[in-house]
């Protein structure tokens, strides 16, 4: 990303030529081939003669003037016909200071129509477009299939996932009003002159400053937002949020201009947190764990099969059965992943954005792996289906299918991990995510395949210990990798100054007992792996011990993956006491208040 440019170098004949992020203001000159075309608005083509039609526009917000009247919210909702549970523009606040000098800072924010829109790059269906007209980032709900990934990657919580329609909607910059020479509805409705709009570098006359620094505003380097803040009154050195999020913003030095992020001081004891572990991401818990297990199992079968090791070579029937088992459970994982979508019937749109979206790449690579795995299973288990003209190449094709699956699977897991390495979710944005995904696969894959071949050896009156010993080594590798990733992640979280430190506090309090038990279970699994690597128990005792380890590993991994989704704190601007407050939303659903539309909470949560 371009580094911010000083105002002096951005000025030419008194007018700004570059934005605060060092990119050209004149979009018409940059994208000349896209200018002069009508813009389709509400089904009609419009071609405005607006003099600044091809220049980057954005919002100016005067934090000193905002009185939290919510007129901007109401005007936006009325203009766009939004239901009570959605809002494109939201007014939130933070509070700081001490009595009698308490300070409340109101923040009104919608989509910032960024110069580097991460929602556009992340969307797998190509529902987003960055328009040369006014630099607007527009989204088409009809193309969206409701995966909600744009709501993950956006650091400002601008895209809104509608649980009723199962699709995302967002602020469209009121481009229809701009074409008519008007300002956005929210700006026109503002009572206190807190909002303004125009070419982003044309600072309003009332503003003495134009910065992208405001307590509670996420790191602008994530997406280069087109918003400027005006705030000159003296602020306290620490703020807390009024929306229930256990977050505080603080200065580490009195003379510092920027606020860092940390957790509120908490006296909460460690709890189990089982009641809140389940979330709308439950289908992803199943999809990610099963996919990682299947990939690791396929890789182990390929490697052991290539070198003719142990029971993999001695039990072709178990080999075929294992491959079909992996195909079936992977198919169930792929189907289950569609339950995460608001409009599952449009699942096929997931690969529309291979150029930019890691979600599209994940679906493509995991789909390719699944087909290679299925081909491998058919080729191995049903040799009668092989045409005569292919029989001379039977071994080569089998190697091609199995080797392709063994390569494409790990690539798919890498793409899966990259889906979560996003700056707007700092808790996930650590190499621990990559390490944990591969480690989970090794742990579950080794135990599952080891159990199958261990039973095959026992039923054939063969010694079980050598078979389980083979799979104990990758199991040990997975346990050591996961332990190292967890330890490094926890250590790194203590050094950060972003929302991930809040996630750490939530993990060690609200889910503290579950977290520590998970660590203890990892230690038990380590002892099992070491025992089987050095001197395994004999016969049925070995199988029983391996089975217990498999059950323990399943519990360990399910709790760990549920925690992965439950404790993440996104980077987003503060919400209000009611609307946007996740604590209030939960209470409203539990108490029945969500049945009243005026609460702004829908009874169901997608």
Number of C-alpha atoms within 10 A of each C-alpha: 12 10 10 15 14 13 14 9 11 20 14 10 6 8 10 21 19 22 25 26 20 18 20 17 23 22 21 21 14 14 12 12 9 14 16 14 12 12 17 11 12 8 7 8 11 15 13 18 11 13 8 17 24 24 23 28 26 25 23 27 25 23 20 17 16 20 19 21 13 19 19 27 23 18 19 24 19 12 13 16 10 14 15 15 19 22 24 21 21 25 24 25 21 23 19 20 15 9 7 6 8 11 16 17 22 22 27 24 25 25 25 22 28 23 19 18 21 22 28 24 20 25 29 29 25 22 19 21 16 17 18 21 26 27 26 25 24 20 22 16 17 11 15 25 26 27 27 22 20 24 20 22 28 25 25 24 22 25 25 18 23 19 17 14 14 19 22 26 23 22 22 18 25 18 20 18 12 19 19 13 14 13 19 24 22 24 21 16 18 20 16 14 17 22 23 19 21 19 23 24 25 15 18 16 6 10 15 11 14 20 13 18 17 18 25 25 18 23 19 16 14 18 24 24 23 26 24 24 22 23 19 12 7 7 16 16 19 18 25 25 24 19 21 17 17 19 24 24 25 22 17 14 10 9 8 11 12 14 21 18 24 21 21 16 10 10 7 12 11 17 15 17 18 14 7 13 19 15 15 14 18 18 18 21 24 18 21 21 20 23 28 26 26 30 30 27 27 27 22 21 22 20 16 16 19 14 10 12 14 17 24 25 16 15 14 14 14 20 23 19 15 20 23 19 14 25 22 13 16 25 18 15 21 21 15 17 21 21 18 18 22 23 16 16 11 15 18 12 15 22 20 18 20 20 11 16 25 24 27 24 25 24 20 18 22 25 18 17 27 24 16 22 28 22 20 26 23 18 20 21 17 11 11 10 9 13 9 10 8 11 12 9 11 17 11 12 16 17 16 15 21 28 20 19 27 23 15 22 28 21 18 23 23 20 23 25 25 20 22 22 21 20 22 26 23 21 27 26 18 19 15 24 24 21 19 23 23 23 27 30 27 30 31 26 30 27 26 21 26 28 21 17 24 28 20 21 23 16 11 11 10 15 15 27 22 19 23 30 22 18 26 26 18 22 29 23 16 26 22 17 21 24 20 14 20 18 13 14 18 13 11 13 20 13 10 15 17 24 26 27 24 26 26 20 22 21 23 19 20 19 22 20 18 22 22 15 14 20 17 13 18 20 15 15 23 20 13 19 27 17 14 24 20 11 11 22 17 12 17 15 13 16 22 13 14 25 16 13 20 21 13 16 21 17 13 21 21 17 19 20 21 20 21 17 19 20 22 20 23 25 24 18 23 29 24 19 16 18 20 21 19 16 13 19 21 16 13 20 16 11 10 11 19 21 15 13 13 12 16 20 25 23 19 10 14 18
